[in-house]
Amino acid sequence: MAFADEFPVQSLMYITNRPELVFTEGKGSWLTDQHGKRYLDFVQGWAVNCLGHSNPGMIEALTKQAHKIINPSPAFYNEPMIALAKLLTDHSGFDKVFFANSGAEANEGAIKLARKWGRKHKDGAYEIITMDHSFHGRTLATMSASGKAGWDTIFAPQVPGFPKAELNDLASVEALINDKTVGIMLEPVQGEGGVIPATREFMQGLRALADKHKLLFIVDEVQTGCGRCGTLFAHELSGVQPDIMTLGKGIGGGVPLSALMCTAAVASFEAGDQGGTYNGNPLMTAVGCSVIEQLTAPGFLQSVQDKGAYLREQLLALSGEFGLGGERGEGLLRALVLNRDIGPQLVEEARELQPQGLLLNAPRPNLLRFMPALNVEREEIDLMIGMLRGLLKKLA
Ligand SMILES: *Cc1c(COP(=O)(O)O)cnc(C)c1O
């Protein structure tokens, strides 16, 4: 039967090209499609499923909570919302949490919070310096904050107030600071931009600049947070304490959950400034509690660091073997630099491998990005490397 006859996908609004696959089951690092073919998943919903597919702890939290209460209304407290906020503040240098549903929404909240703080404490300053090639989401304000090529015109006019600096170039940031500047916002590792880490010195330099000019230091940890980089939050790698942090992706382990966090000094929303129908939804925050408890269990983050180091070694070996451009990243957010623009072709051929496929991602034509589950097995890393080696040989 033709794919479109079996699955009437034409009713879905077109937004991107998708292969004719319908995934029906997932377990750990493996997905199964409509034909029963299995795929080793090194994308995990774009670094979302930090505990792999169908994690037992998450399933238990979700089903237990579903039987208790799904939605009392965001106008009231609920137990999982309180518990997750406490977990997050206990395990970070932040004091306050607002929950939302997506990374973009958390970043919108961060932008609003910074503008509110600027109104109250900095003479109406509102500009937030962001980085070229950054990615902060797909709402109008977060697209304007992003430094993605073409995004300044695609849905023009932009939301004003986001001058762009160069990542890892402190002077380029300092040159943009003026009376209207309220903050600096960046990803500790640019994910969509091609897995480009901010250096430790740059992060520390930004903290110092923010202190000197009374600016808010905002980190978008939607992709880098929640254990992805081997520490619970990636800014810990530089030993800096930001004023505002956003979380998404991994915090829900696959369910729609995100968070905006800040220090007590910055929490300046007044009644009615911020909200949202599903904020603090108990079904999602219950899952978030399970995720954070598993990530902070003794030894877990160390195992992410160990597996990250192992993946790095294996990627470097591949790079040496095929004369590629090396690898980069932090923890289990890594990229292999190819020597030609064969990323998209590799992604497709990896998916079509038989009898088992491999899911990879190419954020740039000459780059492969690896975002496995944080509990991926070493044998699964070996298997992925073996499959990739075969493909690189074939294309060499
Ligand atoms: C994915 C991502 C976002 C957007 O998150 P959504 O949940 O898709 O809105 C924002 N910032 C970064 C760094 C991301 O990786």
The ligand as an ORCA input file, in Angstrom:
! r2SCAN-3c Opt
* xyz 0 1
  C      15.505     24.002     20.959
  C      16.000     25.287     21.486
  C      15.125     26.353     21.760
  C      13.654     26.312     21.420
  O      12.971     25.364     22.157
  P      11.479     24.953     21.699
  O      11.034     23.998     22.769
  O      11.593     24.337     20.351
  O      10.688     26.194     21.670
  C      15.658     27.499     22.324
  N      16.952     27.609     22.604
  C      17.822     26.605     22.359
  C      19.243     26.765     22.723
  C      17.381     25.414     21.776
  O      18.240     24.437     21.498
*
